[in-house]
Amino acid sequence: MGFVRIPGVDVSDANAAVAEVAATKTFYSIAPPKKTGTMLTVSLDPTSSAYPQGYHAGNPGGLVAVDPDLNSFNILDGIEIFGVHGTAGYFNPYYAENLKATKALALKVAADKSIAKNAALTRALKYTLIDDPTDFIMLLTPTLAGPKSLTMLAAADKSISKNAAIHRESGLQTLVDGYDYEHPLSTIVDETAAAQSGTPDDMDLAYAAVNDASYFCGVYKSNRVWLNISTAGIGNWSLTLEYWNGANWVAVVGEIDHTSQFMTGGLHFIQHTPQVDWATSTINSITGYWLRYRVTAFVNVTTPPKGAQSWVETLL
């Protein structure tokens, strides 16, 4: 059968070529026979800056779905990339210049490098500690290490020695300030001591039923919760990260879960965007900025997940 023109339909301006039509799609031009497109379907690669030629099917999740590293934490404050506003400071991966001391412990550098127990923390000392990037103390290292000879050790009498190994008691807060576990058939149980101890499998993690929940607290707003999962969970369930806005628990924006819903063992983090309406709340007498990782769907479980220790990465 030859080419049939449809009466009243002008196809004289049909000028598509096969290279301009998506692969496997058919079309007709001004002359037979039927043609099949050869344009390849392509997608963006988060490991490359190339923008390949071809048919792009699109992604409903946007560029963030292509590369989750496109988020406000990784973009400097004041810069916007593809509609994502940056919130990061130059030193966000490190402790802030003004270190918080939880004790009445402060430092003063004298001419002989001695230190006084209750002296004011002087600006000269702070700048000495941050005179180059190699001097920064990285967040979330289980055993902190000070690159300078001046480090702190709190003894029973609160004295400090110049060259002692640095300890968590020095006031550098990385461990969670509170951790609770909630089973839908029981009360919210305080497991803060377990979350701070580092003992394998002493932290209960949410998995067992809808509305099971793990609660993490920091005294400051945090953008990451780190968790050392000593026993990875095996099963089929889903979790949603939520924050308290002063009236309700609502889902966070920008959740990225490297724990795979507590199903990946080892040290991993759950990341989110701290909300402007994030409010403090008090759970089991601990007040701070709480995050709740709640089971929203449950099918089955083979191995319950267990944790050893948890930290918050705090934006100071």
Stockholm file with secondary structure:
# STOCKHOLM 1.0

chainA/1-316         MGFVRIPGVDVSDANAAVAEVAATKTFYSIAPPKKTGTMLTVSLDPTSSAYPQGYHAGNPGGLVAVDPDLNSFNILDGIEIFGVHGTAGYFNPYYAENLKATKALALKVAADKSIAKNAALTRALKYTLIDDPTDFIMLLTPTLAGPKSLTMLAAADKSISKNAAIHRESGLQTLVDGYDYEHPLSTIVDETAAAQSGTPDDMDLAYAAVNDASYFCGVYKSNRVWLNISTAGIGNWSLTLEYWNGANWVAVVGEIDHTSQFMTGGLHFIQHTPQVDWATSTINSITGYWLRYRVTAFVNVTTPPKGAQSWVETLL
#=GR chainA/1-316 SS CCCCCCTTCCCTTCCCCGGGSBTTCEECCSSSSCEECCBCEECCCTTCCCCCSSEECCCTTHHHHHCTTCSGGGSBTTCEETTEECCBCTTTTBCCSSCCCSSSCCCCCCTTCCCCTTCCCCHHHHHHHTSSGGGCCBTTCSSCCCSSSCCCCCCTTSCCCTTCCCCGGGSCCCBCSEEEEECTTSCEEECHHHHHHCCTTCEECSCSSTTCEEEEEESSCEEEEEEEEEECCEEEEEEEEEEECSSCEEECEEEEETTTTTTSCEEEEEEEECCTTCCCEEETTEEEEEEEEEEEEEEEEEECCEEEEEEEEECC
#=GC SS_cons         CCCCCCTTCCCTTCCCCGGGSBTTCEECCSSSSCEECCBCEECCCTTCCCCCSSEECCCTTHHHHHCTTCSGGGSBTTCEETTEECCBCTTTTBCCSSCCCSSSCCCCCCTTCCCCTTCCCCHHHHHHHTSSGGGCCBTTCSSCCCSSSCCCCCCTTSCCCTTCCCCGGGSCCCBCSEEEEECTTSCEEECHHHHHHCCTTCEECSCSSTTCEEEEEESSCEEEEEEEEEECCEEEEEEEEEEECSSCEEECEEEEETTTTTTSCEEEEEEEECCTTCCCEEETTEEEEEEEEEEEEEEEEEECCEEEEEEEEECC
//
